[in-house]
Amino acid sequence: MTARTMPIPGTRLSVRPGEWQTAPGQPGHTYHDIRIVSVHESPDPAHAWVRGHGLECAWESADCDKPFCFEVLVDVDVLAATAAGERP
């Protein structure tokens, strides 16, 4: 199997309900826009761990100094489509 291209740090990732999980087997039920910090493999090849920030962390008033605010599992099809520019 060929490795898929994943989005690079700084990419905006939009995930919808059912496209992400808070932990294995714990589906996310809300929509999020995340600015990616890093993408990491997970034991489940259908998902990858994504660390990132909410878009509001970039606001001048937010003053976010954390390395990341989100760590969620995201469907690798969603990540590959984002990296290919096929998703907003």
HTML snippet that shows the backbone in 3Dmol.js (N, CA, C, O; Angstrom):
<script src="https://3Dmol.org/build/3Dmol-min.js"></script>
<div id="view" style="width:600px;height:400px;position:relative"></div>
<script>
const pdb = `
ATOM      1  N   MET A   1       0.845  -1.185   0.000  1.00  0.00           N
ATOM      2  CA  MET A   1       0.000   0.000   0.000  1.00  0.00           C
ATOM      3  C   MET A   1       0.889   1.246   0.000  1.00  0.00           C
ATOM      4  O   MET A   1       1.870   1.318   0.740  1.00  0.00           O
ATOM      5  N   THR A   2       0.542   2.204  -0.818  1.00  0.00           N
ATOM      6  CA  THR A   2       1.291   3.443  -0.927  1.00  0.00           C
ATOM      7  C   THR A   2       0.880   4.410   0.180  1.00  0.00           C
ATOM      8  O   THR A   2      -0.305   4.569   0.471  1.00  0.00           O
ATOM      9  N   ALA A   3       1.866   5.046   0.786  1.00  0.00           N
ATOM     10  CA  ALA A   3       1.572   6.044   1.820  1.00  0.00           C
ATOM     11  C   ALA A   3       0.881   7.237   1.190  1.00  0.00           C
ATOM     12  O   ALA A   3       1.238   7.667   0.093  1.00  0.00           O
ATOM     13  N   ARG A   4      -0.096   7.762   1.880  1.00  0.00           N
ATOM     14  CA  ARG A   4      -0.821   8.933   1.399  1.00  0.00           C
ATOM     15  C   ARG A   4      -0.123  10.203   1.832  1.00  0.00           C
ATOM     16  O   ARG A   4       0.542  10.239   2.868  1.00  0.00           O
ATOM     17  N   THR A   5      -0.279  11.238   1.037  1.00  0.00           N
ATOM     18  CA  THR A   5       0.255  12.543   1.394  1.00  0.00           C
ATOM     19  C   THR A   5      -0.662  13.162   2.443  1.00  0.00           C
ATOM     20  O   THR A   5      -1.882  13.198   2.279  1.00  0.00           O
ATOM     21  N   MET A   6      -0.060  13.644   3.512  1.00  0.00           N
ATOM     22  CA  MET A   6      -0.805  14.270   4.588  1.00  0.00           C
ATOM     23  C   MET A   6      -0.597  15.784   4.538  1.00  0.00           C
ATOM     24  O   MET A   6       0.408  16.256   4.006  1.00  0.00           O
ATOM     25  N   PRO A   7      -1.543  16.545   5.090  1.00  0.00           N
ATOM     26  CA  PRO A   7      -1.387  18.004   5.099  1.00  0.00           C
ATOM     27  C   PRO A   7      -0.181  18.431   5.930  1.00  0.00           C
ATOM     28  O   PRO A   7       0.191  17.774   6.902  1.00  0.00           O
ATOM     29  N   ILE A   8       0.414  19.537   5.526  1.00  0.00           N
ATOM     30  CA  ILE A   8       1.590  20.054   6.220  1.00  0.00           C
ATOM     31  C   ILE A   8       1.168  20.982   7.362  1.00  0.00           C
ATOM     32  O   ILE A   8       0.031  21.454   7.384  1.00  0.00           O
ATOM     33  N   PRO A   9       2.069  21.246   8.305  1.00  0.00           N
ATOM     34  CA  PRO A   9       1.760  22.190   9.372  1.00  0.00           C
ATOM     35  C   PRO A   9       1.311  23.534   8.799  1.00  0.00           C
ATOM     36  O   PRO A   9       1.857  24.022   7.809  1.00  0.00           O
ATOM     37  N   GLY A  10       0.312  24.110   9.442  1.00  0.00           N
ATOM     38  CA  GLY A  10      -0.245  25.381   9.001  1.00  0.00           C
ATOM     39  C   GLY A  10      -1.460  25.235   8.110  1.00  0.00           C
ATOM     40  O   GLY A  10      -2.177  26.209   7.879  1.00  0.00           O
ATOM     41  N   THR A  11      -1.706  24.026   7.601  1.00  0.00           N
ATOM     42  CA  THR A  11      -2.864  23.783   6.742  1.00  0.00           C
ATOM     43  C   THR A  11      -4.146  23.891   7.559  1.00  0.00           C
ATOM     44  O   THR A  11      -4.203  23.459   8.710  1.00  0.00           O
ATOM     45  N   ARG A  12      -5.172  24.474   6.945  1.00  0.00           N
ATOM     46  CA  ARG A  12      -6.489  24.530   7.585  1.00  0.00           C
ATOM     47  C   ARG A  12      -7.225  23.234   7.271  1.00  0.00           C
ATOM     48  O   ARG A  12      -7.383  22.867   6.106  1.00  0.00           O
ATOM     49  N   LEU A  13      -7.671  22.546   8.312  1.00  0.00           N
ATOM     50  CA  LEU A  13      -8.402  21.290   8.209  1.00  0.00           C
ATOM     51  C   LEU A  13      -9.809  21.509   8.742  1.00  0.00           C
ATOM     52  O   LEU A  13      -9.981  21.932   9.885  1.00  0.00           O
ATOM     53  N   SER A  14     -10.800  21.229   7.936  1.00  0.00           N
ATOM     54  CA  SER A  14     -12.197  21.312   8.370  1.00  0.00           C
ATOM     55  C   SER A  14     -12.728  19.890   8.516  1.00  0.00           C
ATOM     56  O   SER A  14     -12.752  19.123   7.553  1.00  0.00           O
ATOM     57  N   VAL A  15     -13.153  19.549   9.729  1.00  0.00           N
ATOM     58  CA  VAL A  15     -13.704  18.218   9.970  1.00  0.00           C
ATOM     59  C   VAL A  15     -15.166  18.335  10.373  1.00  0.00           C
ATOM     60  O   VAL A  15     -15.561  19.211  11.142  1.00  0.00           O
ATOM     61  N   ARG A  16     -15.942  17.427   9.829  1.00  0.00           N
ATOM     62  CA  ARG A  16     -17.382  17.386  10.091  1.00  0.00           C
ATOM     63  C   ARG A  16     -17.688  16.240  11.049  1.00  0.00           C
ATOM     64  O   ARG A  16     -16.840  15.375  11.268  1.00  0.00           O
ATOM     65  N   PRO A  17     -18.895  16.224  11.623  1.00  0.00           N
ATOM     66  CA  PRO A  17     -19.263  15.102  12.490  1.00  0.00           C
ATOM     67  C   PRO A  17     -19.049  13.769  11.770  1.00  0.00           C
ATOM     68  O   PRO A  17     -19.393  13.623  10.597  1.00  0.00           O
ATOM     69  N   GLY A  18     -18.479  12.805  12.487  1.00  0.00           N
ATOM     70  CA  GLY A  18     -18.225  11.489  11.922  1.00  0.00           C
ATOM     71  C   GLY A  18     -16.886  11.358  11.214  1.00  0.00           C
ATOM     72  O   GLY A  18     -16.489  10.246  10.864  1.00  0.00           O
ATOM     73  N   GLU A  19     -16.172  12.469  10.990  1.00  0.00           N
ATOM     74  CA  GLU A  19     -14.880  12.422  10.311  1.00  0.00           C
ATOM     75  C   GLU A  19     -13.703  12.430  11.291  1.00  0.00           C
ATOM     76  O   GLU A  19     -12.544  12.336  10.885  1.00  0.00           O
ATOM     77  N   TRP A  20     -14.007  12.541  12.557  1.00  0.00           N
ATOM     78  CA  TRP A  20     -12.954  12.597  13.568  1.00  0.00           C
ATOM     79  C   TRP A  20     -13.422  11.919  14.842  1.00  0.00           C
ATOM     80  O   TRP A  20     -14.616  11.689  15.034  1.00  0.00           O
ATOM     81  N   GLN A  21     -12.467  11.601  15.717  1.00  0.00           N
ATOM     82  CA  GLN A  21     -12.757  10.950  16.989  1.00  0.00           C
ATOM     83  C   GLN A  21     -11.938  11.618  18.095  1.00  0.00           C
ATOM     84  O   GLN A  21     -10.818  12.075  17.867  1.00  0.00           O
ATOM     85  N   THR A  22     -12.513  11.665  19.282  1.00  0.00           N
ATOM     86  CA  THR A  22     -11.774  12.199  20.425  1.00  0.00           C
ATOM     87  C   THR A  22     -10.782  11.172  20.954  1.00  0.00           C
ATOM     88  O   THR A  22      -9.742  11.532  21.506  1.00  0.00           O
ATOM     89  N   ALA A  23     -11.105   9.902  20.785  1.00  0.00           N
ATOM     90  CA  ALA A  23     -10.277   8.753  21.162  1.00  0.00           C
ATOM     91  C   ALA A  23     -10.771   7.585  20.308  1.00  0.00           C
ATOM     92  O   ALA A  23     -11.860   7.671  19.739  1.00  0.00           O
ATOM     93  N   PRO A  24     -10.014   6.509  20.202  1.00  0.00           N
ATOM     94  CA  PRO A  24     -10.486   5.395  19.391  1.00  0.00           C
ATOM     95  C   PRO A  24     -11.896   4.939  19.791  1.00  0.00           C
ATOM     96  O   PRO A  24     -12.160   4.625  20.951  1.00  0.00           O
ATOM     97  N   GLY A  25     -12.779   4.911  18.810  1.00  0.00           N
ATOM     98  CA  GLY A  25     -14.158   4.494  19.048  1.00  0.00           C
ATOM     99  C   GLY A  25     -15.072   5.555  19.628  1.00  0.00           C
ATOM    100  O   GLY A  25     -16.235   5.272  19.916  1.00  0.00           O
ATOM    101  N   GLN A  26     -14.570   6.784  19.808  1.00  0.00           N
ATOM    102  CA  GLN A  26     -15.358   7.885  20.376  1.00  0.00           C
ATOM    103  C   GLN A  26     -15.569   8.948  19.306  1.00  0.00           C
ATOM    104  O   GLN A  26     -14.803   9.910  19.242  1.00  0.00           O
ATOM    105  N   PRO A  27     -16.603   8.797  18.452  1.00  0.00           N
ATOM    106  CA  PRO A  27     -16.777   9.731  17.332  1.00  0.00           C
ATOM    107  C   PRO A  27     -17.079  11.153  17.781  1.00  0.00           C
ATOM    108  O   PRO A  27     -17.758  11.389  18.780  1.00  0.00           O
ATOM    109  N   GLY A  28     -16.541  12.102  16.992  1.00  0.00           N
ATOM    110  CA  GLY A  28     -16.825  13.515  17.212  1.00  0.00           C
ATOM    111  C   GLY A  28     -18.150  13.872  16.579  1.00  0.00           C
ATOM    112  O   GLY A  28     -18.493  13.364  15.511  1.00  0.00           O
ATOM    113  N   HIS A  29     -18.893  14.744  17.232  1.00  0.00           N
ATOM    114  CA  HIS A  29     -20.243  15.083  16.779  1.00  0.00           C
ATOM    115  C   HIS A  29     -20.398  16.549  16.388  1.00  0.00           C
ATOM    116  O   HIS A  29     -21.520  17.016  16.191  1.00  0.00           O
ATOM    117  N   THR A  30     -19.305  17.271  16.275  1.00  0.00           N
ATOM    118  CA  THR A  30     -19.379  18.692  15.940  1.00  0.00           C
ATOM    119  C   THR A  30     -18.446  19.002  14.772  1.00  0.00           C
ATOM    120  O   THR A  30     -17.625  18.170  14.385  1.00  0.00           O
ATOM    121  N   TYR A  31     -18.578  20.196  14.219  1.00  0.00           N
ATOM    122  CA  TYR A  31     -17.738  20.681  13.129  1.00  0.00           C
ATOM    123  C   TYR A  31     -16.596  21.481  13.738  1.00  0.00           C
ATOM    124  O   TYR A  31     -16.811  22.269  14.659  1.00  0.00           O
ATOM    125  N   HIS A  32     -15.384  21.286  13.229  1.00  0.00           N
ATOM    126  CA  HIS A  32     -14.233  22.064  13.707  1.00  0.00           C
ATOM    127  C   HIS A  32     -13.356  22.477  12.547  1.00  0.00           C
ATOM    128  O   HIS A  32     -13.196  21.735  11.577  1.00  0.00           O
ATOM    129  N   ASP A  33     -12.789  23.665  12.653  1.00  0.00           N
ATOM    130  CA  ASP A  33     -11.719  24.115  11.773  1.00  0.00           C
ATOM    131  C   ASP A  33     -10.460  24.114  12.620  1.00  0.00           C
ATOM    132  O   ASP A  33     -10.406  24.732  13.684  1.00  0.00           O
ATOM    133  N   ILE A  34      -9.452  23.411  12.131  1.00  0.00           N
ATOM    134  CA  ILE A  34      -8.209  23.248  12.881  1.00  0.00           C
ATOM    135  C   ILE A  34      -7.037  23.683  12.009  1.00  0.00           C
ATOM    136  O   ILE A  34      -6.969  23.328  10.832  1.00  0.00           O
ATOM    137  N   ARG A  35      -6.125  24.444  12.580  1.00  0.00           N
ATOM    138  CA  ARG A  35      -4.862  24.760  11.909  1.00  0.00           C
ATOM    139  C   ARG A  35      -3.866  23.710  12.373  1.00  0.00           C
ATOM    140  O   ARG A  35      -3.511  23.662  13.551  1.00  0.00           O
ATOM    141  N   ILE A  36      -3.415  22.867  11.449  1.00  0.00           N
ATOM    142  CA  ILE A  36      -2.597  21.706  11.784  1.00  0.00           C
ATOM    143  C   ILE A  36      -1.214  22.113  12.285  1.00  0.00           C
ATOM    144  O   ILE A  36      -0.551  22.974  11.707  1.00  0.00           O
ATOM    145  N   VAL A  37      -0.799  21.469  13.380  1.00  0.00           N
ATOM    146  CA  VAL A  37       0.553  21.582  13.897  1.00  0.00           C
ATOM    147  C   VAL A  37       1.347  20.350  13.451  1.00  0.00           C
ATOM    148  O   VAL A  37       2.486  20.474  13.001  1.00  0.00           O
ATOM    149  N   SER A  38       0.742  19.158  13.576  1.00  0.00           N
ATOM    150  CA  SER A  38       1.416  17.927  13.166  1.00  0.00           C
ATOM    151  C   SER A  38       0.400  16.813  12.945  1.00  0.00           C
ATOM    152  O   SER A  38      -0.716  16.852  13.462  1.00  0.00           O
ATOM    153  N   VAL A  39       0.817  15.816  12.160  1.00  0.00           N
ATOM    154  CA  VAL A  39       0.007  14.624  11.884  1.00  0.00           C
ATOM    155  C   VAL A  39       0.867  13.415  12.229  1.00  0.00           C
ATOM    156  O   VAL A  39       2.032  13.336  11.839  1.00  0.00           O
ATOM    157  N   HIS A  40       0.274  12.466  12.972  1.00  0.00           N
ATOM    158  CA  HIS A  40       0.995  11.283  13.436  1.00  0.00           C
ATOM    159  C   HIS A  40       0.188  10.023  13.158  1.00  0.00           C
ATOM    160  O   HIS A  40      -1.042  10.052  13.199  1.00  0.00           O
ATOM    161  N   GLU A  41       0.865   8.925  12.880  1.00  0.00           N
ATOM    162  CA  GLU A  41       0.199   7.642  12.673  1.00  0.00           C
ATOM    163  C   GLU A  41      -0.514   7.213  13.952  1.00  0.00           C
ATOM    164  O   GLU A  41      -0.149   7.618  15.055  1.00  0.00           O
ATOM    165  N   SER A  42      -1.537   6.386  13.774  1.00  0.00           N
ATOM    166  CA  SER A  42      -2.227   5.781  14.909  1.00  0.00           C
ATOM    167  C   SER A  42      -2.251   4.272  14.678  1.00  0.00           C
ATOM    168  O   SER A  42      -1.965   3.819  13.570  1.00  0.00           O
ATOM    169  N   PRO A  43      -2.585   3.488  15.699  1.00  0.00           N
ATOM    170  CA  PRO A  43      -2.662   2.040  15.511  1.00  0.00           C
ATOM    171  C   PRO A  43      -3.710   1.636  14.459  1.00  0.00           C
ATOM    172  O   PRO A  43      -3.582   0.582  13.835  1.00  0.00           O
ATOM    173  N   ASP A  44      -4.730   2.459  14.264  1.00  0.00           N
ATOM    174  CA  ASP A  44      -5.771   2.208  13.271  1.00  0.00           C
ATOM    175  C   ASP A  44      -5.361   2.889  11.967  1.00  0.00           C
ATOM    176  O   ASP A  44      -5.306   4.118  11.925  1.00  0.00           O
ATOM    177  N   PRO A  45      -5.073   2.140  10.903  1.00  0.00           N
ATOM    178  CA  PRO A  45      -4.610   2.762   9.661  1.00  0.00           C
ATOM    179  C   PRO A  45      -5.653   3.643   8.969  1.00  0.00           C
ATOM    180  O   PRO A  45      -5.314   4.372   8.037  1.00  0.00           O
ATOM    181  N   ALA A  46      -6.902   3.589   9.404  1.00  0.00           N
ATOM    182  CA  ALA A  46      -7.951   4.434   8.822  1.00  0.00           C
ATOM    183  C   ALA A  46      -7.961   5.834   9.421  1.00  0.00           C
ATOM    184  O   ALA A  46      -8.651   6.717   8.913  1.00  0.00           O
ATOM    185  N   HIS A  47      -7.200   6.047  10.500  1.00  0.00           N
ATOM    186  CA  HIS A  47      -7.171   7.335  11.192  1.00  0.00           C
ATOM    187  C   HIS A  47      -5.741   7.740  11.513  1.00  0.00           C
ATOM    188  O   HIS A  47      -4.858   6.890  11.634  1.00  0.00           O
ATOM    189  N   ALA A  48      -5.518   9.032  11.649  1.00  0.00           N
ATOM    190  CA  ALA A  48      -4.228   9.566  12.088  1.00  0.00           C
ATOM    191  C   ALA A  48      -4.484  10.590  13.182  1.00  0.00           C
ATOM    192  O   ALA A  48      -5.507  11.275  13.184  1.00  0.00           O
ATOM    193  N   TRP A  49      -3.539  10.685  14.111  1.00  0.00           N
ATOM    194  CA  TRP A  49      -3.627  11.706  15.145  1.00  0.00           C
ATOM    195  C   TRP A  49      -3.248  13.055  14.553  1.00  0.00           C
ATOM    196  O   TRP A  49      -2.241  13.180  13.857  1.00  0.00           O
ATOM    197  N   VAL A  50      -4.059  14.054  14.835  1.00  0.00           N
ATOM    198  CA  VAL A  50      -3.787  15.421  14.387  1.00  0.00           C
ATOM    199  C   VAL A  50      -3.699  16.308  15.614  1.00  0.00           C
ATOM    200  O   VAL A  50      -4.589  16.316  16.464  1.00  0.00           O
ATOM    201  N   ARG A  51      -2.610  17.053  15.686  1.00  0.00           N
ATOM    202  CA  ARG A  51      -2.467  18.085  16.719  1.00  0.00           C
ATOM    203  C   ARG A  51      -2.610  19.426  16.021  1.00  0.00           C
ATOM    204  O   ARG A  51      -2.092  19.627  14.922  1.00  0.00           O
ATOM    205  N   GLY A  52      -3.316  20.339  16.670  1.00  0.00           N
ATOM    206  CA  GLY A  52      -3.499  21.636  16.042  1.00  0.00           C
ATOM    207  C   GLY A  52      -4.146  22.650  16.957  1.00  0.00           C
ATOM    208  O   GLY A  52      -4.343  22.414  18.149  1.00  0.00           O
ATOM    209  N   HIS A  53      -4.468  23.775  16.370  1.00  0.00           N
ATOM    210  CA  HIS A  53      -5.106  24.893  17.065  1.00  0.00           C
ATOM    211  C   HIS A  53      -6.419  25.217  16.376  1.00  0.00           C
ATOM    212  O   HIS A  53      -6.565  25.014  15.171  1.00  0.00           O
ATOM    213  N   GLY A  54      -7.368  25.719  17.142  1.00  0.00           N
ATOM    214  CA  GLY A  54      -8.564  26.299  16.552  1.00  0.00           C
ATOM    215  C   GLY A  54      -8.169  27.588  15.847  1.00  0.00           C
ATOM    216  O   GLY A  54      -7.165  28.207  16.199  1.00  0.00           O
ATOM    217  N   LEU A  55      -8.940  27.989  14.871  1.00  0.00           N
ATOM    218  CA  LEU A  55      -8.607  29.211  14.128  1.00  0.00           C
ATOM    219  C   LEU A  55      -8.573  30.435  15.026  1.00  0.00           C
ATOM    220  O   LEU A  55      -7.840  31.387  14.761  1.00  0.00           O
ATOM    221  N   GLU A  56      -9.366  30.409  16.088  1.00  0.00           N
ATOM    222  CA  GLU A  56      -9.405  31.561  16.999  1.00  0.00           C
ATOM    223  C   GLU A  56      -8.087  31.744  17.752  1.00  0.00           C
ATOM    224  O   GLU A  56      -7.843  32.822  18.293  1.00  0.00           O
ATOM    225  N   CYS A  57      -7.235  30.723  17.801  1.00  0.00           N
ATOM    226  CA  CYS A  57      -5.940  30.857  18.471  1.00  0.00           C
ATOM    227  C   CYS A  57      -5.031  31.845  17.745  1.00  0.00           C
ATOM    228  O   CYS A  57      -4.084  32.362  18.337  1.00  0.00           O
ATOM    229  N   ALA A  58      -5.309  32.110  16.472  1.00  0.00           N
ATOM    230  CA  ALA A  58      -4.499  33.052  15.701  1.00  0.00           C
ATOM    231  C   ALA A  58      -4.912  34.501  15.944  1.00  0.00           C
ATOM    232  O   ALA A  58      -4.203  35.423  15.541  1.00  0.00           O
ATOM    233  N   TRP A  59      -6.054  34.707  16.602  1.00  0.00           N
ATOM    234  CA  TRP A  59      -6.482  36.078  16.879  1.00  0.00           C
ATOM    235  C   TRP A  59      -5.476  36.739  17.803  1.00  0.00           C
ATOM    236  O   TRP A  59      -4.956  36.106  18.721  1.00  0.00           O
ATOM    237  N   GLU A  60      -5.208  37.997  17.561  1.00  0.00           N
ATOM    238  CA  GLU A  60      -4.255  38.738  18.385  1.00  0.00           C
ATOM    239  C   GLU A  60      -4.664  38.727  19.855  1.00  0.00           C
ATOM    240  O   GLU A  60      -3.811  38.661  20.740  1.00  0.00           O
ATOM    241  N   SER A  61      -5.959  38.789  20.112  1.00  0.00           N
ATOM    242  CA  SER A  61      -6.448  38.822  21.495  1.00  0.00           C
ATOM    243  C   SER A  61      -6.340  37.463  22.186  1.00  0.00           C
ATOM    244  O   SER A  61      -6.427  37.397  23.412  1.00  0.00           O
ATOM    245  N   ALA A  62      -6.149  36.366  21.424  1.00  0.00           N
ATOM    246  CA  ALA A  62      -6.113  35.027  22.024  1.00  0.00           C
ATOM    247  C   ALA A  62      -4.812  34.786  22.784  1.00  0.00           C
ATOM    248  O   ALA A  62      -4.824  34.186  23.860  1.00  0.00           O
ATOM    249  N   ASP A  63      -3.694  35.248  22.235  1.00  0.00           N
ATOM    250  CA  ASP A  63      -2.396  35.087  22.873  1.00  0.00           C
ATOM    251  C   ASP A  63      -2.143  33.633  23.288  1.00  0.00           C
ATOM    252  O   ASP A  63      -1.673  33.372  24.396  1.00  0.00           O
ATOM    253  N   CYS A  64      -2.457  32.686  22.390  1.00  0.00           N
ATOM    254  CA  CYS A  64      -2.282  31.262  22.672  1.00  0.00           C
ATOM    255  C   CYS A  64      -0.813  30.894  22.536  1.00  0.00           C
ATOM    256  O   CYS A  64      -0.214  31.075  21.476  1.00  0.00           O
ATOM    257  N   ASP A  65      -0.232  30.372  23.625  1.00  0.00           N
ATOM    258  CA  ASP A  65       1.172  29.987  23.589  1.00  0.00           C
ATOM    259  C   ASP A  65       1.364  28.479  23.771  1.00  0.00           C
ATOM    260  O   ASP A  65       2.483  28.017  23.995  1.00  0.00           O
ATOM    261  N   LYS A  66       0.280  27.717  23.676  1.00  0.00           N
ATOM    262  CA  LYS A  66       0.370  26.262  23.820  1.00  0.00           C
ATOM    263  C   LYS A  66       0.927  25.651  22.536  1.00  0.00           C
ATOM    264  O   LYS A  66       0.741  26.216  21.458  1.00  0.00           O
ATOM    265  N   PRO A  67       1.609  24.504  22.633  1.00  0.00           N
ATOM    266  CA  PRO A  67       2.098  23.861  21.415  1.00  0.00           C
ATOM    267  C   PRO A  67       0.949  23.376  20.522  1.00  0.00           C
ATOM    268  O   PRO A  67       1.080  23.364  19.298  1.00  0.00           O
ATOM    269  N   PHE A  68      -0.175  22.978  21.129  1.00  0.00           N
ATOM    270  CA  PHE A  68      -1.379  22.621  20.392  1.00  0.00           C
ATOM    271  C   PHE A  68      -2.564  22.631  21.356  1.00  0.00           C
ATOM    272  O   PHE A  68      -2.401  22.452  22.563  1.00  0.00           O
ATOM    273  N   CYS A  69      -3.767  22.844  20.796  1.00  0.00           N
ATOM    274  CA  CYS A  69      -4.987  22.896  21.608  1.00  0.00           C
ATOM    275  C   CYS A  69      -5.896  21.691  21.352  1.00  0.00           C
ATOM    276  O   CYS A  69      -6.722  21.338  22.193  1.00  0.00           O
ATOM    277  N   PHE A  70      -5.735  21.067  20.188  1.00  0.00           N
ATOM    278  CA  PHE A  70      -6.529  19.899  19.810  1.00  0.00           C
ATOM    279  C   PHE A  70      -5.590  18.720  19.584  1.00  0.00           C
ATOM    280  O   PHE A  70      -4.495  18.889  19.048  1.00  0.00           O
ATOM    281  N   GLU A  71      -6.011  17.539  19.987  1.00  0.00           N
ATOM    282  CA  GLU A  71      -5.380  16.293  19.567  1.00  0.00           C
ATOM    283  C   GLU A  71      -6.523  15.327  19.320  1.00  0.00           C
ATOM    284  O   GLU A  71      -7.145  14.829  20.259  1.00  0.00           O
ATOM    285  N   VAL A  72      -6.792  15.068  18.056  1.00  0.00           N
ATOM    286  CA  VAL A  72      -7.925  14.239  17.671  1.00  0.00           C
ATOM    287  C   VAL A  72      -7.505  13.253  16.584  1.00  0.00           C
ATOM    288  O   VAL A  72      -6.527  13.474  15.870  1.00  0.00           O
ATOM    289  N   LEU A  73      -8.257  12.166  16.473  1.00  0.00           N
ATOM    290  CA  LEU A  73      -8.070  11.205  15.399  1.00  0.00           C
ATOM    291  C   LEU A  73      -8.916  11.653  14.218  1.00  0.00           C
ATOM    292  O   LEU A  73     -10.100  11.952  14.379  1.00  0.00           O
ATOM    293  N   VAL A  74      -8.319  11.701  13.034  1.00  0.00           N
ATOM    294  CA  VAL A  74      -9.031  12.152  11.842  1.00  0.00           C
ATOM    295  C   VAL A  74      -8.928  11.073  10.769  1.00  0.00           C
ATOM    296  O   VAL A  74      -7.885  10.442  10.600  1.00  0.00           O
ATOM    297  N   ASP A  75     -10.020  10.876  10.055  1.00  0.00           N
ATOM    298  CA  ASP A  75     -10.084   9.928   8.945  1.00  0.00           C
ATOM    299  C   ASP A  75      -8.985  10.275   7.932  1.00  0.00           C
ATOM    300  O   ASP A  75      -8.882  11.426   7.509  1.00  0.00           O
ATOM    301  N   VAL A  76      -8.163   9.292   7.540  1.00  0.00           N
ATOM    302  CA  VAL A  76      -7.055   9.572   6.620  1.00  0.00           C
ATOM    303  C   VAL A  76      -7.549   9.984   5.237  1.00  0.00           C
ATOM    304  O   VAL A  76      -6.833  10.688   4.525  1.00  0.00           O
ATOM    305  N   ASP A  77      -8.749   9.570   4.836  1.00  0.00           N
ATOM    306  CA  ASP A  77      -9.302  10.028   3.558  1.00  0.00           C
ATOM    307  C   ASP A  77      -9.535  11.534   3.586  1.00  0.00           C
ATOM    308  O   ASP A  77      -9.294  12.220   2.592  1.00  0.00           O
ATOM    309  N   VAL A  78     -10.003  12.050   4.721  1.00  0.00           N
ATOM    310  CA  VAL A  78     -10.226  13.487   4.890  1.00  0.00           C
ATOM    311  C   VAL A  78      -8.886  14.222   4.847  1.00  0.00           C
ATOM    312  O   VAL A  78      -8.768  15.271   4.214  1.00  0.00           O
ATOM    313  N   LEU A  79      -7.883  13.668   5.521  1.00  0.00           N
ATOM    314  CA  LEU A  79      -6.566  14.302   5.526  1.00  0.00           C
ATOM    315  C   LEU A  79      -5.947  14.314   4.119  1.00  0.00           C
ATOM    316  O   LEU A  79      -5.387  15.325   3.695  1.00  0.00           O
ATOM    317  N   ALA A  80      -6.050  13.189   3.401  1.00  0.00           N
ATOM    318  CA  ALA A  80      -5.492  13.124   2.047  1.00  0.00           C
ATOM    319  C   ALA A  80      -6.203  14.090   1.115  1.00  0.00           C
ATOM    320  O   ALA A  80      -5.554  14.739   0.296  1.00  0.00           O
ATOM    321  N   ALA A  81      -7.530  14.200   1.221  1.00  0.00           N
ATOM    322  CA  ALA A  81      -8.291  15.129   0.380  1.00  0.00           C
ATOM    323  C   ALA A  81      -7.920  16.569   0.702  1.00  0.00           C
ATOM    324  O   ALA A  81      -7.853  17.407  -0.198  1.00  0.00           O
ATOM    325  N   THR A  82      -7.681  16.863   1.965  1.00  0.00           N
ATOM    326  CA  THR A  82      -7.256  18.209   2.367  1.00  0.00           C
ATOM    327  C   THR A  82      -5.880  18.516   1.789  1.00  0.00           C
ATOM    328  O   THR A  82      -5.658  19.601   1.253  1.00  0.00           O
ATOM    329  N   ALA A  83      -4.956  17.562   1.895  1.00  0.00           N
ATOM    330  CA  ALA A  83      -3.604  17.764   1.355  1.00  0.00           C
ATOM    331  C   ALA A  83      -3.628  17.967  -0.154  1.00  0.00           C
ATOM    332  O   ALA A  83      -2.802  18.705  -0.691  1.00  0.00           O
ATOM    333  N   ALA A  84      -4.578  17.313  -0.851  1.00  0.00           N
ATOM    334  CA  ALA A  84      -4.693  17.428  -2.301  1.00  0.00           C
ATOM    335  C   ALA A  84      -5.452  18.679  -2.732  1.00  0.00           C
ATOM    336  O   ALA A  84      -5.577  18.949  -3.926  1.00  0.00           O
ATOM    337  N   GLY A  85      -5.963  19.446  -1.759  1.00  0.00           N
ATOM    338  CA  GLY A  85      -6.712  20.659  -2.077  1.00  0.00           C
ATOM    339  C   GLY A  85      -8.133  20.378  -2.539  1.00  0.00           C
ATOM    340  O   GLY A  85      -8.752  21.223  -3.185  1.00  0.00           O
ATOM    341  N   GLU A  86      -8.652  19.206  -2.218  1.00  0.00           N
ATOM    342  CA  GLU A  86      -9.998  18.806  -2.643  1.00  0.00           C
ATOM    343  C   GLU A  86     -11.087  19.159  -1.628  1.00  0.00           C
ATOM    344  O   GLU A  86     -12.274  18.950  -1.880  1.00  0.00           O
ATOM    345  N   ARG A  87     -10.674  19.688  -0.496  1.00  0.00           N
ATOM    346  CA  ARG A  87     -11.626  20.087   0.554  1.00  0.00           C
ATOM    347  C   ARG A  87     -11.317  21.510   0.977  1.00  0.00           C
ATOM    348  O   ARG A  87     -10.167  21.947   0.940  1.00  0.00           O
ATOM    349  N   PRO A  88     -12.350  22.225   1.376  1.00  0.00           N
ATOM    350  CA  PRO A  88     -12.110  23.603   1.863  1.00  0.00           C
ATOM    351  C   PRO A  88     -11.380  23.616   3.188  1.00  0.00           C
ATOM    352  O   PRO A  88     -11.102  24.686   3.730  1.00  0.00           O
TER     353      PRO A  88
END
`;
const viewer = $3Dmol.createViewer("view");
viewer.addModel(pdb, "pdb");
viewer.setStyle({}, {cartoon: {color: "spectrum"}});
viewer.zoomTo();
viewer.render();
</script>
